[in-house]
Amino acid sequence: MVNPPEKANTIHVIEPATRLDKYLTTKYPEFSRSYLQKLIEQGYILINGHGAKTSQKLNIGDAISISLPPPEPTSLIPEPLPLTIVYEDNDLIILNKPAGLTVHPAPGHTSHTLVNALLAHCPALANFGNSLRPGIVHRLDKDTSGLMIITKTIPAQQNLINQFKIHSVAKGYLVLVKGKLTPSRGIIEAPIGRHPANRKRMAIVTSGRQARTTYKVKEYLDNYTMLEVTIETGRTHQIRVHLSAIGYPVVGDSVYGVKSAFVKRQFVHAYRLGFHLPSNREYKEFTCDLPQDLKQCLQLIKR
């Protein structure tokens, strides 16, 4: 247990409320629920001056005191790795992430990630946010290529987090699946959570989080289907899990889909990204072409 600093931000509960951690996520959308739970457990969040539990029920009139801990020391080293930047202003960077590049470091793996490259390109990113994920507001799987938003300031980060939260960010993917998918348009709605027998995998489970995937057929290629996919939610491995669940696995996906002689990774490319710029609320949409390995996969199939 830590001793919180004397000065703390205080919220007075003035409406019927639920459990503490869930209530705080509505007040501080820039923080993840797991991060807030960690602060509660470590004593940085108090109720009426006393220690609290994450599941504690709140009452009208309760005073919630919040003290943020000092930033964790970072051991991240800027690395001048090549970046394909599509757009950049004072608030954010739009880049085209290559397949094979991990977005952010993890314990025991603090180098050769997108964050390391970003710190070399924009050193100011080290001054705010989670020390291992500066500026990161969403992710792409290591072996998924395509467009990502990186924020450069705290106000821009909070703005984009809110846009993702209300599902106003347009995210489009090009995906190749095995089989001739019919009908040509459809919506997949099924909750996604951790696989009950394999915690490294995701699965459709009744206790999972709501997830919605929309698809449209772009082209039929022999016994394959090229799809344009949009997602309203951003669950881990959502596209791959949903398409596998309806019987049309993603080509090249060794976890949920089918391995392929034509491509060495999952055929998923984030080709379109649309959102409102934090600076002036102007709606901008960005696109990027398929990378060479996915183009080659299509050429081999067509032959």
N, C-alpha and C positions, 0 to 999 in steps of 0.2 A: 504494500500500500504506500502511495506517495502522499505528501502533504501538499495540497493545492495552494497556489499563491493566494495572498489575502484578497487581491483585487480580482473579481470574477464578473463575468456577464451573467445577469440574472433574468430569468423568464418567470413571470407569474401566470400560472394556469388560470385562464378565465373562461374556458369552455369545457364541456364534457370531454374527457380525454381517455385514451387507451393506455397501454403499457408504455413505459418510459422510452425505450429505444425507438419504438415506432413513432411516438409523438415527436421525438427530436429529429427524425428524418424529414418530417414536414417543415420543421423550422429551419433546418440547416441542410438543404438539398445538395450543397456542395460537398458534404461528407457522406461517405458510404455508411450503411447501417452497421457493418462489422467494425468500422473505425470508431463509431460512437459507442458501440458495446464495449470496445477495448478501453475507451476513456472512462466509462462507468465502472468497469471492473478494477481499474487502476486508481480510482478515487478522484478523478478530475471533475466528475459530475456529482453534485450533492443535491438532495431534496430536503428542504427546510434545515439545511446545515448539517445533515447527517448522510452517511454513506448510503448508496442506493444499489438496487439490483436491476439488471436489464429488463426483467419481466415485471417490475413493480408497477402496480396500477396507480394512476395519478388521480388526484382529487382537485376540484376547483379551489383555488387559493394557495395551492402548493407553490413554493418558490424553488425553482431549479437553478442552481448555481453552476456555471460552466467555466472552467479554466483550461485553456489549451496548453499542453506541454510544450517545452522548447523543441525546435526542430531536431530531428534525429541527425547525428553526424553522418555525412555521406562519404562513402569511399569510392563513389563513381568517378571514373576518369574519362574526360572528354576524348573522343577518338574521331579523327577526321575521315570517317567513312563516307563514301559517295552517297548523296541524297538527290533524288529527282523531285525538285520543288516545282509545283504547278502554280502556286500563288502564295504571296506573302505580303502582309501589311504589319502595322504596329501591334496588332492584337493576336494574330495567328499565322500559322503556316499550313498550307495544304500540300501534302506530298504523296507521291506514288510509291508505296512500300513494295519492295521486291519480295517474292516468296523466299522462304528460308531464313528470314531475319526476324528474330524475336523482338517484340515491342519493348518490353521493359525488363530490367534485371530481376533476378530472384536470388534467394540465399544460395551462395555457392556459385552463382553465375552472374557476375557483375560487369562483364565486358562483352564487347562485340554485339551490342543490342542497338535498337533504334534510338533509345534514350542517350546512349553514349555518343552516337553521331550527332544528335540534336544539341547536346551540351557543347560540342565543338563548334557547331554552326551558330548557336545562340547561347552564350555563356550565362546570360541573365536567367535562364530557366532554372538554374541551381538555387535561386534565391526565394522560391516559393513552392508551396504544395508539398505533397508526399515526396520525400527525398529520392525514392526509387522510381517515381512516376511523374516527374515534373512536366506539367502541361498536358498530360494525357487525359482525354475526356472519353475516349472509347478505344476499342482494340480491334485488331484483326489477328486471326490465328497465325502462328509462325509460317505455315505453308499456304496462307492465303495472300494474294497480291492485291494491290489497289490503293484507293484513296483513303487518306486519314487526315483528321484535323488535329493540329497541335496548337494549344493556346500559349500565349507568351506573357499574359498578365492575369492576376487573380480575378479582376472583374470580367474579363473575357472568358475565363474558365468557368466561373459561376453562371454566366449567361448561356454558354453552350451546354453545360450540365442540365440547366433548366429546359433548354430546347429539346435535348434528348429525352428528358423525363416526360414531357408532354407530347412526345412522338411527332414533333414538327420537323425533324430532320429527315429528308428524303434519302434513303439508302438503296441503291440499285446494284444488283450483282448479276454477272453472267456465269451460268452454271451448266455443266454438261452432266447428264445422268444416263445410266444404262437403261435401255428399254424405250418403247414408244409411249410416252406419257399422254394419256387422254383423261378427261377433256383438255382442250388446248388452253383453258384458263381455269384457275382454281384457287382456293384459300385453304390453308392447313391451319387448324387451331387445335393445339394440344399442349398441356402443361409440361414443362421441361425441368428436370431436377437431376441430382446425382443418381447414377445407376446403383440400385440397392446392393449389388454383389461386386461391383467394380467402381471404386470411388474416383478413378481416373477418367471414367467415361460419363457421359450424360445420357439420359433416357427420358422417354415419356412416362411420367409417373403422376398419379393423382395428387400427390402432395407437392408437385413442382410448381413453378411460377408460370403464370399465363404467358403464352407465346402465340404469335400470329404471323404466318408467312403467306405471301401472295405470289403466284407464279403465272407466267404467260409464255407459251411456246413461241420461240423465234424460228426454229428450224428442226426438221426431222432429218437425221443422218443415219440411214440404215437402221440398226437397232439401238440408236442413241437419240437423245433429244437435247437440243440446246435451249435453255430457258433464260428468261429475264425474271429475276426474283427480287421482290422487295420485302423488307421486314419492318414491321411496326414496333416490334420489341427487339432487344438485343441480347438474347440469352446465349450462354456459352454453347458453341457448336450448333446453333439453332437450325441453320439451313441444312446442314448435313444430317442432323437427327430427324428433322421433319420429313425430308425427302426419302430417307431410308425407311422410315416408318410406313410410308404409303407404297413401298415396294419399288422405288426408283432411286437406287443408291447413286451417290456422286462418284463419277469416274475418277480413279486415282486415289480415292480415300481409303487408306488401309485400316482405318478404325471403324467407320460406320458404312463404308461403301464397298467398292470393288477395285482391286489393284488393276493396273492397266499397263500394257506394253507400250502404249503411246505417250504416256506422261508419268513422271515420277512423283507427282504430288497431286493433292485434290484439285480438281478443275473448278475453282471458285475464285472469281475476280471481282473486286469491288470497283465497278467502272463508273458509277455515278454517285454524286454527293451534293445535296442541296440544303441550304440553311440560310438564316438571316445573319448578316454581318453584325457583330456586337456593337460596332462603332456607330452605324446609322440605320440599322434594321433593314437594309436593302437585301432582298433575296438574291442569292447567287447560287448557280449550279455549275458544277465542274464534272468533266468526264475524262476518261483515259482509255486508250485502246488496250486490247488483250496483249499481254507480254509474249515474247517470241516462243516460249515453250508451249503455251496454250494454242497459239496459232499453228505451230507445227503439229500438235496433236490433232487438230481439226483437218489439216491437210492429209495426214496419214489415214484418218478414218475415211475421208472422201475418196481416196485412192482405192 
